[in-house]
C-alpha cells in the first residue's frame, strides 16, 4: 500500500486544545484524521454532526410553501430532473 501526505492549515490555538484532548485518548492528530477518513469511507457518511437547523428560520415564502404541502396542495417531484423538465433552469433569482 502506498501512502501520501495530507497537509492542512489550522489555527495554532485550536490545534493545541485538540491535542490535549487527543493525548487523553492516546491518539495523535494524524491518527485522528486517519480515523475520520476510515469512518467516512466505511459508512459513506460524514461522522460529525454538521447540523445548523437549530438556528435556521425559514423565510415567509418557504413557510407558505411548507403549509401548502401540509394542506395537500402544491406539487411534489420525484427528482430534480423531473422538476427541471417542468420549470427549466430555475434559480434563486426567479420569483
Secondary structure, DSSP 8 states (H G I E B T S, - for coil): -----------HHHHHHHHHHHHHHT--HHHHHHHHHHHHHHHSS-SS----GGG----HHHHHHHHHHHTT-S---SSHHHHHHHH-S--TT--
